[in-house]
Amino acid sequence: MVGGFVLPDLGIRSDAARRRRDFRHALGSFLDLVVVALAGGGGVETALNDAASIGNSWAFALIRRALDGARLARETRGPPLGGWAKSSDR
């Protein structure tokens, strides 16, 4: 009876840990691409959008959605990205 409660929890925790790891990897790749685009003389907006458009994983889709939401809300690009940095420290 106890296994019915513990086993699903372990699976969910394992999936969450894998997704966090995958997102950290994708975010690191995204930031590397932004740095390369900035070093090549591109502007911040162009560098962020170009870097986000390169990846095709769910993590890059999440980054694109956050950047699109910030653009539509006319917010600076920092707050959406800053929130990820804070949550990844946990």
C-alpha positions, 0 to 999 in steps of 0.5 A: 500500500505504501509503495503506491504513494512512494513510487509515483513520487520518485518518478516525478522527482526523477523527471523534474530533476532531468528537466531542470538539468536539461533546461540548465544545459539549454540556458547555458547554450542560449547564453553562449549563443547570445555572447557570440552574437553580441561579440559579432556586433549584433544588438541585444534584441537581435542577439537574444532573438537569434540565439532563441531561434536556433534551438528546437527543444522544449527549453528553447521554446520556453525561452522564445515564449518568455522573450515574445511575452516580454516584447509584447508587454513592452518590458525589458528583456532582463526580468524574464531572464533574471527570474530563471537565474534565481529559480535555478539557484534552488 
